[in-house]
């Protein structure tokens, strides 16, 4: 509907004109737009589609003079390095190039174009600037989507740097000009939209029956058919004949023209109509997206999926897929190495049960038509409460807070209510309850140690009891068990000893980010903690998951030591709940692999990179203490320490994991040594440049006491009892924190740059002073000054420099900021073994170097 200058409105129900903007991210958005557009055109309206997708995506389904295709991309979506890997920094940079820098010209051009076609309504899936353009043109706008780009990009900001935050804010502001949102199933929290209308799945219709498709392909009903649907394939990947079980064929979508395929793999043409092929298949193998999930659900096709890195839409679609018994997760390593058989066989045993509507395209088209002729779907009531609720949910999802279920989609809420389950770990859920569950001593015998009155440890042990009591019928009921708990139920041999450890998070009271600069710090363990259960078994008696057993059988070497880990609390994050590896992967000949190789090993699948914090403790024990592991190891990790809140969730996992491994193998390691070993896990295997105070507090701290420590590298001064009338509170700022994030690393690099410049300056002054002193009488030589310059020329820690000396000699010499390339040309390196200077990045130097000098002084005065 166009709003005329005289206040009147112009639209005819017989012939409306729609401008439909489609995001440049993949074909999935275009394919669902096709179904909405088809219904609009069938109602007699013109639709101008602004898209970057190939014409055949639209024209294969719609042959009408009322369809107008305009090739233009006004956003970039998520930039993918390959079919499974999103480049977060490149995504933000590309969006800035595509939609931020040319914003003014985009707005002017699009407003003129909308007026030229006399658009009655602007529809967006889900291009942000389209909503703002409509507002500028005086035309109503509606979005149709299951996610929005502010939600997707929000987490990229933490990895890429907070200077990109303005992109997310601008996107959310653009969306706020949209009149309302037509929300699709499997949706994410989207607080930028004022009002919401939910519709059924938008799914492309079938053109041919299963029998017709198979007949055209020459495939009989006795052949098992899997469709490989990745929208492209992982870089350097070569398909092999033995990837498929006997009697299977694979239809390959998106294969390149030059790609050679084995005889049991069939290359599909680029314009193949995939809904028909999906319905003719027995299962699908691919990555999760709205198009693949909606069509798998609609046509009751089991879906074997591999997680995509850093795409926050995925957890919501994945949970919907699994709720309707349609999903099987494949580990990326098994995808690339061809261990497909256990996953395909599991998939065809499923009984998909989605019975919901699949006419979302028709419903959405009707709503759009009614809106274009003037109907008001927006609520007359203020929607601030609903938007605040969604904003809170958005925060919870991004921050990985366990146990929060506010405004989770209805299908997920219903499942949780039915099961009596929540989204977090059993430990966190139980500890939040005021009632302390009675400990089940009949099921477990405590052979060593005690509970020390810790209710969360009691709850964790009870969760182990519950796993032991899971019946076979419950294990086989998809709706009765969350996937991670099903995996945990098969993890342990209940006749063999299990070792349980606990390590708390910590609250930084004083000293903070100056720990890597050698500061005095005061740290306090918090109530929230991580629990780890470990069991070792002879390889011949170890209970292996099916895919791990298949991988081992393929090697033909008999039972070998295997590590299997289950991590609770992964269901609403894009983190795999399980991890497994052959322990021989940690060996290269007779020696353990290098930390660099281990870092690359865990980084190859970001959905399982979390395992580096746990499994990395094993490699560090191998390299630093010469330990060799001959038995298989099973580990269950359950942490209630909030992630991304600056309370050392990673250190708690490392300390609890290494303590449990050490206990299970009879290793005696002092708390201080254990903390330093855990720091190596984080610095060298995870690749996060943290100081040591996190691990030291988790390993050495005591309840109701402050740990006083000088981080040079880890010298404990003592424990300070907190008076009973004093309480410490940690208040959530809402800003995520990560020692592996770009901002933390850049500040650390800036501090070490400052230290290097100070050392170089002190060395120059010392040489000049020594030259002067050689010609002076002893009475004229300032020995104290020379000693100070000598100390500063070999400065190990910035915190050993007093504020007085800093201000007197160095403050005015440090640059406010410095380009990495310029620094390296002048100083060669910055003297930090756990960070790498990016030549193209500009680092803040003065602020980063000044803070630890003054923070250390402040803590000393306060202490």
C-alpha positions, 0 to 999 in steps of 0.5 A, a space after each residue: 500500500 502506498 501512502 499518498 502525500 494527501 494522506 490517502 491510500 492507493 491500492 486495488 485488491 485486483 492488482 497489487 505490486 509487491 517488491 520482494 527483497 531476498 538476502 544474498 545468503 544461499 539458495 534456501 531463502 530464495 526457494 522459500 520466497 518462490 512459494 510465497 511469490 507463486 501464491 501472490 502471482 496466482 492471486 493476480 498480483 505483480 511481484 518484483 523480486 530483488 535477488 542474487 540467486 540464479 533465474 532458474 530458482 524462480 522460473 523452474 517453479 513460476 512461469 508468469 509475466 507477472 514475475 520480475 527478477 532484478 539482480 541485486 544483492 543488498 546484504 551478504 549473509 554469512 561469508 562461507 570459506 566452504 560448505 561448512 565453515 563461516 568466516 565471521 570477520 569476513 562476514 562483518 567486513 563484507 556486510 560493511 562493504 555491501 550495505 554500510 559504506 554505500 548506504 546513502 546511495 542504496 537508500 536513494 536508489 531503492 526509494 526511486 525504484 520503489 516509486 518507479 514500480 509503484 510498489 504497494 508493499 515491501 517484503 523482506 527475507 530478510 534484507 535489513 536495509 529494505 525495511 528502512 528503504 520502505 520507510 523512506 519511500 512511505 511504503 509499508 513493509 513486512 519481513 518473512 523469516 525464521 531469523 534476523 541478521 542482528 541475531 546471527 552477527 551478534 556473536 561474530 562481534 565477540 570474535 571479530 572485535 567490538 568495534 563492529 557492534 555498530 553493524 548489529 545496532 544498524 541492522 536492528 534499527 533497520 528492522 524496527 521500521 518493519 510493520 510486523 514479522 511473519 515468523 516461520 517455524 524453527 525461529 530464533 529470538 528477534 526482538 527488533 520486530 514490534 509484532 509477530 504473526 506465526 505461519 506454518 512451514 513454507 515448503 515447495 510443492 512436489 511436481 512428481 511422485 517418488 515412483 516417477 522420480 525413481 523411474 526417471 533415474 532408473 533406480 528401483 525401490 530396493 535401492 536405498 537412496 541418500 541425497 547429498 545436499 550441502 549447497 557446495 562441498 567442503 574444500 578439497 573433499 573427494 567422494 569415494 565408493 566405499 563411503 556408502 554401504 552396499 546397496 546404496 546410491 547417493 544423489 549429489 547436489 552442487 557438484 562441480 562440472 569437473 568433479 569425478 564421482 564414483 559409480 554409486 554417486 550420481 551427479 544432479 544437474 544444477 537446476 534439478 528440482 530438489 523437493 521431488 528428489 528429496 521425497 524420492 530418497 530414503 534419507 538426506 545428508 547435508 547441513 542444516 538450513 531452513 530449506 533442507 529442514 522444512 522439506 525433510 520435515 514436510 516429506 518425512 525424510 530422515 536427515 543426517 546433518 553435519 553442524 555448520 560453524 558459527 551460524 546461530 540459526 542452526 540450534 533452533 532448526 536442529 532442535 525442531 528436527 530432532 523433536 520430530 524424530 527426523 535428525 541424526 548428527 554426523 561428526 564432521 570428521 566421519 563425513 570427510 573420512 567416509 564413515 557414513 554407514 552407522 549414521 545412514 543405518 541409524 537414519 533409516 530406522 527413524 520414524 519422522 512424525 511431523 504432522 504440522 501444516 506445510 502451507 505457510 507460503 499460501 498463508 503468508 501470501 494472504 497476509 501480505 495481500 491483506 496488508 497491501 490493501 490496508 488491513 492493520 495486523 499490528 497490535 494496537 497495544 504497546 508491544 514493549 513487554 514482548 520485545 523485552 522478553 525476546 531481547 532477554 531470550 536473545 541474550 540468554 541464547 548468545 550467552 549460553 546460560 544453562 537452564 533458561 527457557 523463557 520464550 523458547 519456541 512452543 514446540 520446544 517448550 512443550 517438549 520440555 514440559 512433557 519431559 520435565 526437562 530443561 535446556 541446561 545441565 543437570 547440575 545447574 538445574 538441580 542446584 537452582 532448586 531450593 530443595 536438595 534432592 536426597 542422595 541415593 547411597 543405595 546406588 553408589 558407594 563412595 570409596 574415597 573423599 566426601 561431599 564436603 556439604 556441597 549441594 551441587 556435588 550431591 546433585 551431580 552424583 544423583 544425575 549419575 545415579 539417574 543415568 545408571 537407572 535409565 532403562 533400555 526402553 527409555 534409551 530407545 525412546 527419542 522423545 523421552 531422552 535429550 541426546 546428550 543424556 542418552 549418550 551419557 547413559 551409555 558412557 560408563 561401565 557401572 561396575 567400574 570405579 568412577 572418579 568425580 572432581 569439582 572445580 569452581 569459577 572465580 570472581 575477579 575482585 582486584 587485579 583483573 586483566 593485569 595478571 599476564 603483566 605480573 600483577 598482584 591479584 585478589 580472586 574469589 572462588 564462586 559457588 558455581 562450579 564444573 563437575 567431571 566424572 572420569 572412568 578408565 577401562 581396558 580397550 577391550 571392555 570399553 563401551 564404544 559409540 557406534 560410529 567410534 566402533 565403526 571407525 576402529 573396525 575400519 582400521 582393522 587393528 583390534 581394540 585401541 584406547 579411545 577417549 569419549 566425552 559427553 558435555 552437558 548444556 550444549 542443546 541450545 548452543 551450536 556445540 556438539 554434545 559429544 566428542 570422541 577420538 583415538 588416543 593414538 591421534 595424540 602420538 606421532 611415532 613414539 612421541 606426543 604430537 606438538 601443541 601446534 598440531 593439537 591446536 589444528 586438530 581441534 580447530 578443524 571442527 569448531 562445533 567440537 572445539 570445546 573438547 580441546 579444554 577437556 581432551 587437551 589436559 591429556 596431551 599436556 600430561 603426556 608432554 609435560 609429565 611423560 604420562 602414557 595412557 594405555 586404557 580407554 577413557 570416558 568423561 562426563 562434563 557438567 558445568 554451571 559456571 556461566 560462559 562468556 561472563 568473565 568468571 573463568 568457565 574455561 579454567 573450571 573445565 580444565 582444572 576439573 578435567 585434569 584433576 579427574 584424569 590425574 585421580 583416575 591414573 594415580 597421579 599426584 600433582 600439587 594444586 599450583 602445578 596443576 594450575 600451570 599445566 591447565 594454563 598450557 592447555 588454554 594457551 597452546 592447545 585451545 589457543 587463548 592467551 589467558 594469564 594464570 590467575 583463573 586456573 590458580 583460583 580454581 585449583 587453589 582457592 578456598 570458599 569465603 576467602 580471597 586468594 592473594 597472588 602475584 602472577 610472576 608467574 603464580 606465587 601465592 601470598 596467602 588467603 584472606 578471610 572475608 569478614 562475615 558482614 561482607 558480600 561480593 556480588 557479580 553483576 552481569 553486564 550483558 556483554 560477552 567475554 572471551 579470553 579467546 576473543 579478538 578484543 582480549 588478545 588485542 589488549 594483551 598484544 598492546 600491553 606487550 608492545 608497550 613493555 617492549 618499547 619501554 625496555 628499548 627506551 630504558 636500554 637506550 637511556 642506560 647506554 647513554 648514562 653509562 657513556 656519561 658515567 665513564 667520564 664522571 667522578 664516582 660522586 657524580 654517578 647516580 647508581 640508583 638511577 642506573 640500577 633502575 634503568 638496568 631493571 627496566 631494560 630487562 623488564 619481565 613484567 609491566 607491573 614491576 614498573 612503578 607509576 612514578 617511573 612510568 609517568 616520569 620516563 615513559 608515558 609521553 614516549 608510548 604511542 596511543 596506537 600502533 600498526 602491527 607492521 610498523 611495530 614489527 619493523 622497528 622492534 622485531 617482536 613483542 616478546 609474548 609467546 601466546 599471541 601473534 601480531 597482525 601486521 594489518 591491525 592497529 593496536 592501542 598501546 598507551 592504554 593497554 600498557 598503563 592499565 597494569 602499572 596502575 592496577 598493580 599499584 591500586 591492588 597493593 594499596 588496597 591489600 
